């Protein structure tokens, strides 16, 4: 269930950014990398030692979004909360 929620949040985040007029390439790259990281964590065969790195990346992206894309920031908060609860 958490896997589906994370995927949905990532999709919602990307859709929100697509509707934003000014999304810089750096932001798009940050989201793409975070998406790849989370998909690796969701994969049952992935090593578990990447969990902290993904949480740190998500927090970094959240900080960037708080300043530049406040409407999309809420998705990052939900992603971080979901990752924390799941303890992937």
C-alpha positions as CSV (number, residue, x, y, z in Angstrom):
1,X,0.0,0.0,0.0
2,X,2.8,2.4,0.8
3,X,4.4,1.7,-2.5
4,X,1.3,2.7,-4.3
5,X,1.0,5.9,-2.2
6,X,4.6,6.9,-2.9
7,X,4.1,6.3,-6.6
8,X,0.9,8.4,-6.5
9,X,2.6,11.2,-4.6
10,X,5.4,11.3,-7.1
11,X,3.0,11.4,-10.0
12,X,1.0,14.2,-8.3
13,X,4.2,16.1,-7.8
14,X,5.2,15.8,-11.4
15,X,1.8,16.8,-12.6
16,X,1.8,19.9,-10.3
17,X,5.2,20.9,-11.7
18,X,4.0,20.5,-15.3
19,X,1.2,23.0,-14.5
20,X,3.7,25.5,-13.1
21,X,4.8,28.1,-15.6
22,X,8.4,28.4,-14.5
23,X,10.1,25.2,-13.6
24,X,13.9,25.4,-13.9
25,X,15.9,22.5,-15.2
26,X,17.5,22.0,-11.7
27,X,14.1,21.4,-10.1
28,X,13.2,18.9,-12.8
29,X,16.5,17.1,-12.3
30,X,16.0,17.0,-8.5
31,X,12.5,15.4,-8.9
32,X,13.8,13.0,-11.5
33,X,16.6,11.8,-9.2
34,X,14.3,11.5,-6.2
35,X,11.8,9.5,-8.3
36,X,14.6,7.1,-9.3
37,X,15.8,6.8,-5.7
38,X,12.3,6.0,-4.4
39,X,11.7,3.5,-7.2
40,X,14.9,1.8,-6.3
41,X,13.9,1.6,-2.6
42,X,10.5,0.3,-3.5
43,X,12.1,-2.5,-5.5
44,X,12.1,-5.6,-3.2
45,X,15.6,-6.5,-4.4
46,X,17.2,-3.2,-3.6
47,X,19.7,-2.8,-0.8
48,X,18.2,-1.3,2.4
49,X,21.2,0.9,3.2
50,X,20.0,3.7,0.8
51,X,17.1,4.7,2.9
52,X,18.8,7.5,4.8
53,X,20.2,8.9,1.6
54,X,16.8,9.1,0.0
55,X,15.3,10.8,3.1
56,X,18.1,13.4,3.0
57,X,17.6,14.0,-0.7
58,X,13.8,14.3,-0.2
59,X,14.4,16.8,2.6
60,X,16.8,18.8,0.4
61,X,14.2,18.9,-2.4
62,X,11.6,19.9,0.0
63,X,13.7,22.9,1.1
64,X,14.2,23.9,-2.5
65,X,10.5,23.6,-3.1
66,X,9.5,25.6,0.0
67,X,11.4,28.6,-1.6
68,X,10.6,28.1,-5.3
69,X,7.5,25.9,-5.6
70,X,5.4,26.1,-2.4
71,X,2.3,24.5,-4.1
72,X,4.4,21.4,-4.8
73,X,6.1,21.3,-1.4
74,X,3.2,19.5,0.2
75,X,3.9,16.4,-1.9
76,X,7.4,16.3,-0.7
77,X,6.3,16.5,2.9
78,X,3.9,13.6,2.3
79,X,6.6,11.6,0.5
80,X,9.0,12.2,3.5
81,X,6.3,11.3,6.0
82,X,5.4,8.1,4.1
83,X,9.0,7.0,3.8
84,X,9.5,7.6,7.5
85,X,6.5,5.6,8.5
86,X,7.3,2.8,6.1
87,X,10.9,2.6,7.1
88,X,11.8,1.1,3.8
